Structures are given as structure tokens and as C-alpha cells.
Amino acid sequence: MTTFQTTSLLDPTLCADVLTRARAGGADFAELFVEDTLSTQLRLHQGEVRDAGGGNLYGAGLRLLYGTRVVYAYTNDVTPGGLRQLAADLASAQAGQGEVSAGGSGGLDFRRASARPLYVVRDHPLQASSQAKLALMRRAHGAAAGAADVKTVDVNYLDRVQRVLVANSEGLWAEDERVWTRLSVSAIAQDGLLRESGFYGPGAGRGLEYFEDVTPESIGAEAARIAGAMLRARHAPAGKIPVVIGNEFGGVIFHEACGHILETTAVARDASVFGDRLGQAIAHPCVTAIDDGTIPGAWGMVNVDDEGMPAERTVLIEGGILKSFLADRVGELQTGHRRTGSGRRQNYTFAPASRMRSTFIDRGDQTPEGLIGQVDLGMYARRMGGGSVTPGTGEYNFAVHEAYMIRGGELAEPVKGASLVGNGAQDLQNIVGVAGDLALGQGMCGSVSGSIPTDVGQPHILLSEITVGGRA
């Protein structure tokens, strides 16, 4: 494993002093989060470099808890004077609630958190040249541009290396280095006035060696295949019908419509329909759902979360029964549900909150062909797109990027313009079949603590009935 953590971001004595000064206004708990992030972003349009960016993000955030009340401030002045001033300002703003003793260097004997290293990096992005990264992109472009009917190709590359330090007034000291790489391709196929797009954008918590397993050619070819498959498709019909949803990014519906209302961020606000359902059946017995931060190399994995807690595998639903919520420190204080290593944030300018990591419906005992064979008349949603969800209720509307009709248990003609409209809590009951071909898809999830890398996923699943938006 390659690592670049040769020195700590800050001296422990300084951190102890800052935390003690921060608690001088009577806070029950203080936490310092320090971040040093380097990123690269590149874009090719029609094989030519159009954008090249990235940079360095360096700063610190200081969080105080007064019971369940959160006070948070941040700064990009990570000098001893700047951090001490931040702590003093935050404490003085909350003064009058008692005092704590400074006690030398803060009286903190930091315990270094230990966690299994999950970021196994062989070809580190910081050691790779821009030319090497562009070469990967050009390989993806060539595969997409060479497909029949494809007229326009955009390729985007991203890598991000984030070093973090979390130190708190309980004596926790946790350091981590996170590495992400991603390559995405958008292809547009055209035949006269007909135009359709295809997108594919896998990524991982790995270095550039990831693109030996998932090659740039396969990424470009998949984007082109989707665009070409939908180019001459007819419009999807509308109505309530059985639907088989594909694996990988098909899990976006569970993530958006159900996952968010299993976070204590929602439960604490009484904004979750599942808030009082722990231990009860909320899904069909064939459904088991998991949020896992411990999958080596996954886009959504964490060695430790942004509160310094080691990653874990959290079973949310087992055999249809609600088993757990996703909780951060404040969520545990507010709801009583135990912490799950789910405290995450976009960067130091955000306080952490309960967030998903790699969230998926687990493997079942059927096959994709077997699920399709159970449908007399319905639709196969092979590739899902984006959509919208009503917070709290789980009501959603998601576009389908690639779809086919099912007739007599067999795949039939391709259809376009379809959407799936439903309610996450209700549709969990309508999942009547789950295949065994679990796969994960990558995305960026936005919530109260910013935008973070998360995996969505599932095997192929069969819904007995769901509303399909199309043309009547």
C-alpha cells in the first residue's frame, strides 16, 4: 500500500491546547477536523482538452457540543495563532455556561485510532503525470467515438487525495488518507433528427491501477452502447406494470427514496416515515439492505469516518425487518440510536452528519433471467438516471436511461422516455424478487454536510407493480 502520510497535519500538543481553549466556554465536547486535499479534473471534448483544473484545499473546522446543540466554525488559517484564535472566538461566543480547566496542554492523552487500511493504492494519482491521465481519457474517447452512430463524446477524469486529522476532547486522535479516481464518458448518438445520449462513469477508492480492471475502453464502449440502443427506440407506455430494475446504478432509487430517511439526520427531525419502525417489517421478506463502509477499494468506503470512528458494515434491513439506522455522534445523542461510523462531510467547511457510504440491496437467490421470465407484460429498466425525491416521504420520480419492454417473459423492443414514479416506503413491499448479481454504481450524494462520494447498488430486482411515466 502506498501512503503519503509521512507526518501528522498538526502537532498533538497544539491540538490539545486548541480543544481545551474551545471548551473554556462550557462545551461538553470539542472536535478539531483538519484537511489537506489535492485534486485533479480534466475534460476532453471530441478528443481535445477543454478543461483542466483542480487544486489544494487546506483548512480546519472546530465543532463544539452543548448537549445536542452544535456550534461550528472553520478557517483556512491553520497556523497555531489562527487555530487558537478560532477556539477563543468560538468559546467566547458561548461564554456564561461554566468553565473547564486548561490543565497544561489540555490534559489530553491522545489515543490513536486504529483501523484496517482499506485504501490499497499501487499507482498513486499524485505520482502519475497529466499525460498518463490524458492517455486513459483518450483510450475511452476512442472506444466511444468508434461506435456506430456516435457523433459527440465527452470524457471527464477526476482524482482526489484527501488527508485528514480528527482530534477531540475525549482524547481521540485519528488520521487517514483517502484516494478516489473516476473516469466518466458521455456519448451522443445521432441519426438525422434523432439524438440520444448514453453515460457511464465508474470510479473507486483506488489509484490508477483501477483502470486495469475497469478499462477506459469498456467505459467508453458502454456509454456508446446505451446511446445507440436508445437511438431508434419508441416511446415507453404509461401505467402501472411490473418492472425489473437492473443492478449497479439501479440502486439509486433505494439510496434516494429509502436510504436518506434511515439517516438520523432525518429521524431526529421527525422527517422519516421509518423513525418509529425499528424491529418492524418495512419491506418484503426477500429484501435485505446494507450500508457498508468496509468494502476495500469501494468509492464509498472509509477507513475512519469524519468523526474518527472506524468503518463498519451496518445491516439496515434484514429479511424485510428494520434493524438499524445510520447515526453520527449528534444523531446518537438526539435519537438514542448507536453510532455507525457514518459521520461524513464534504470538507472542513461543513460539520459532519449521518450519511450513507456504500448502500445496497443485498444478493438474493434468483437470476435476472428468472425475474424477467416471471413477467407477462412489463418493463426492464436496465439503466437508471437521475431524478427527484421528496424529503421525508420518500416519494420519487426517476428517469430510465435504457429500457426494454417485457412480453411473455422475454425481452422485447427498446423504449425511451420512461420514468419510474413511486414511494420508497411503499415500494419496498412491492419488491418480490431479488437476483444474485450484486453490483455497485458510483455517485456524489448531497445533503446537509455537503457532497460526498457514495456507492449505490443492488442485484436485479422485480417489483410486482410500479407506476411508469411515459406516453399514454
MOSULBEL-V121967 format. One record per pair of residues at least 6 apart in sequence whose C-alpha atoms are under 7 Angstrom apart, sorted by the first residue. I is the first residue (numbers start at 1). J is the second residue. If there is no record, write none. Layout:
i=<I,I>
j=<J,J>
//
This chain:
i=<1,1,1,2,2,9,13,14,16,16,16,17,17,18,18,18,19,19,19,19,20,20,21,21,21,22,22,22,22,22,23,23,23,23,24,24,24,25,25,25,25,25,25,25,25,26,26,26,26,26,27,27,27,28,28,28,29,29,29,30,30,30,30,30,31,31,31,31,31,31,32,32,32,32,32,32,33,33,33,33,33,33,33,34,34,34,34,34,34,34,35,35,35,35,35,35,35,35,36,36,36,36,36,36,37,37,37,37,37,37,38,38,38,38,38,38,39,39,39,39,39,39,40,40,40,40,40,40,41,41,41,41,41,41,42,42,42,42,42,42,43,43,43,43,43,43,43,44,44,44,44,45,45,45,46,46,46,47,47,58,59,59,59,59,59,60,60,60,60,60,61,61,61,61,61,62,62,62,63,63,63,63,64,64,64,65,68,68,68,72,74,74,77,108,109,110,110,110,111,111,111,112,112,112,113,113,113,115,115,115,116,117,118,118,118,119,119,119,119,119,119,120,120,121,121,122,122,123,123,123,124,124,125,125,125,136,137,137,139,139,140,140,140,140,141,141,141,143,143,143,144,144,144,144,144,144,145,145,147,149,149,149,149,150,150,150,150,150,151,151,151,152,152,153,153,153,154,154,154,155,155,155,156,156,156,157,157,157,158,158,158,159,159,159,160,160,160,161,161,161,161,162,162,162,163,163,163,164,164,164,165,165,165,166,166,166,166,166,167,167,174,179,179,179,180,180,180,180,180,181,181,181,181,181,181,182,182,182,182,183,183,183,184,184,184,185,185,185,185,185,185,186,186,186,186,186,187,187,187,187,187,187,188,188,188,188,188,189,189,189,189,189,189,190,194,195,196,196,196,197,198,198,198,198,199,200,200,200,202,202,203,203,204,204,204,205,205,205,206,226,230,230,230,233,233,233,234,234,234,235,235,235,235,235,236,236,236,236,236,236,237,237,237,238,238,238,238,238,239,239,239,240,240,240,240,241,241,241,241,242,242,242,242,242,242,242,243,243,243,243,243,243,243,243,243,244,244,244,244,244,244,244,244,245,245,245,245,245,245,246,246,246,246,246,246,247,247,247,247,247,247,248,248,248,248,248,248,248,248,249,249,249,249,249,249,250,250,250,250,251,251,251,251,252,252,254,255,255,256,257,257,257,257,257,258,258,258,261,261,261,261,262,262,262,263,263,263,263,263,264,264,264,264,264,265,265,265,266,267,268,268,268,271,272,272,273,273,277,278,278,278,279,279,279,280,280,281,281,281,282,282,282,283,283,283,283,284,284,284,284,284,284,285,285,286,286,286,286,286,287,287,287,287,288,288,288,288,288,288,289,289,289,289,289,289,289,290,290,290,290,290,290,290,290,291,291,291,291,291,291,291,291,291,292,292,292,292,292,292,293,293,293,293,293,293,293,293,294,294,294,294,294,295,299,299,299,299,300,300,300,300,300,301,301,302,303,303,304,304,305,305,305,305,305,306,306,306,306,307,309,310,311,312,312,314,315,315,316,316,316,316,317,325,326,326,326,326,327,327,327,327,327,327,328,328,328,328,328,328,328,329,331,332,332,342,342,342,343,343,343,343,344,344,344,344,345,345,345,345,345,345,346,346,346,346,350,350,351,352,353,356,357,357,358,358,358,359,359,359,360,360,360,361,361,362,362,363,363,363,363,363,363,364,364,364,365,365,365,366,366,366,367,367,368,368,371,371,372,372,373,373,374,375,375,375,376,376,376,376,377,377,377,378,378,378,379,379,379,379,380,380,380,380,381,381,381,381,382,382,383,383,383,384,384,384,385,385,385,385,386,386,387,387,387,388,388,388,389,389,389,390,394,394,394,395,395,395,396,396,396,397,397,397,397,398,398,398,399,399,399,400,400,402,403,403,403,404,404,404,404,404,405,405,405,405,405,406,417,418,418,418,419,419,419,420,420,420,421,421,421,422,422,430,430,430,431,431,431,431,432,432,432,433,433,434,434,434,434,435,435,435,436,437,437,438,438,438,439,439,439,440,440,440,440,441,441,441,442,442,442,443,443,443,444,444,444,444,445,445,445,445,446>
j=<120,121,122,121,122,165,105,80,105,106,108,105,106,83,84,87,30,31,168,169,102,106,87,88,102,30,87,88,90,91,29,30,91,100,91,99,100,91,92,94,95,96,97,98,99,95,97,98,99,100,64,65,66,65,66,67,64,65,169,63,64,65,168,169,62,63,64,167,168,169,61,62,63,166,167,168,60,61,62,165,166,167,348,59,60,61,164,165,166,348,58,59,60,162,163,164,165,348,57,58,59,162,163,164,56,57,58,161,162,163,55,56,57,160,161,162,54,55,56,159,160,161,53,54,55,158,159,160,52,53,54,157,158,159,51,52,53,156,157,158,49,50,51,52,155,156,157,50,154,155,156,153,154,155,152,153,154,138,141,76,75,76,77,78,348,74,75,76,78,348,73,74,75,348,349,72,73,74,70,71,72,73,70,71,72,71,330,333,334,351,348,349,83,171,171,171,172,173,171,172,173,172,173,174,172,173,174,303,304,310,303,303,296,297,303,178,179,205,206,296,297,206,297,206,207,207,209,207,208,209,207,208,159,207,208,216,155,216,216,217,216,217,219,220,153,155,220,217,220,221,153,187,220,221,223,224,151,153,224,189,190,191,228,187,188,189,190,224,188,189,190,187,188,186,187,188,185,186,187,184,185,186,183,184,185,182,183,184,181,182,183,180,181,182,179,180,181,177,178,179,180,177,178,179,176,177,178,175,176,177,174,175,176,173,174,175,307,308,173,174,308,205,206,207,204,205,206,207,299,203,204,205,206,207,208,201,202,203,204,201,202,203,200,201,202,199,200,201,219,220,223,197,198,199,200,223,197,198,199,223,224,227,195,196,197,198,227,195,196,197,227,228,231,196,231,231,227,230,231,227,223,224,226,227,223,219,222,223,441,442,299,442,297,298,299,297,298,299,297,402,402,414,416,414,415,416,414,415,416,415,416,417,470,471,415,416,417,418,470,471,470,471,472,468,469,470,471,472,467,468,469,465,466,467,468,378,465,466,467,375,378,379,463,464,465,466,378,379,380,381,462,463,464,465,466,372,379,380,381,460,461,462,463,380,381,382,460,461,462,381,382,383,459,460,461,438,439,457,458,459,460,438,439,440,441,456,457,458,459,383,384,440,441,456,457,383,384,457,458,360,456,457,458,456,457,424,359,456,389,389,394,395,396,424,394,424,425,267,272,274,392,274,325,326,325,326,327,354,355,325,326,327,331,354,331,353,354,272,275,331,334,335,392,392,393,392,393,322,322,323,324,321,322,323,321,322,320,321,322,320,321,322,320,321,428,429,320,428,429,430,431,432,319,320,319,320,432,433,434,318,319,320,361,317,318,319,320,361,362,315,316,317,318,360,361,362,314,315,316,317,359,360,361,362,313,314,315,316,356,357,358,359,360,312,313,314,357,358,359,300,301,302,311,312,313,357,358,301,302,311,312,313,301,442,453,454,455,357,358,453,454,455,357,358,311,310,311,310,311,311,341,342,343,344,343,344,345,352,343,341,341,341,340,341,340,323,324,322,323,324,325,323,337,340,342,354,355,337,338,339,340,342,354,339,340,341,342,343,353,354,339,354,338,339,354,355,356,352,353,354,355,352,353,354,355,351,352,353,449,450,452,449,450,451,452,449,450,449,449,449,454,454,455,454,455,456,455,456,457,456,457,458,457,458,438,458,434,435,436,437,438,459,434,435,436,434,435,436,434,435,436,435,436,435,460,433,462,409,410,409,410,409,406,408,409,406,407,408,409,406,407,408,405,406,407,403,404,405,406,403,404,405,406,400,402,403,404,402,403,400,401,402,399,400,401,398,399,400,401,398,399,397,398,399,396,397,398,395,396,397,396,423,424,425,422,423,424,421,422,423,419,420,421,422,419,420,421,418,419,420,418,419,416,414,415,416,411,412,413,414,415,411,412,413,414,415,412,470,468,469,470,468,469,470,467,468,469,467,468,469,466,467,463,464,465,461,462,463,464,462,463,464,461,462,459,460,461,462,459,460,461,459,459,460,457,458,459,457,458,459,455,456,457,458,455,456,457,454,455,456,453,454,455,451,452,453,454,451,452,453,454,452>
//
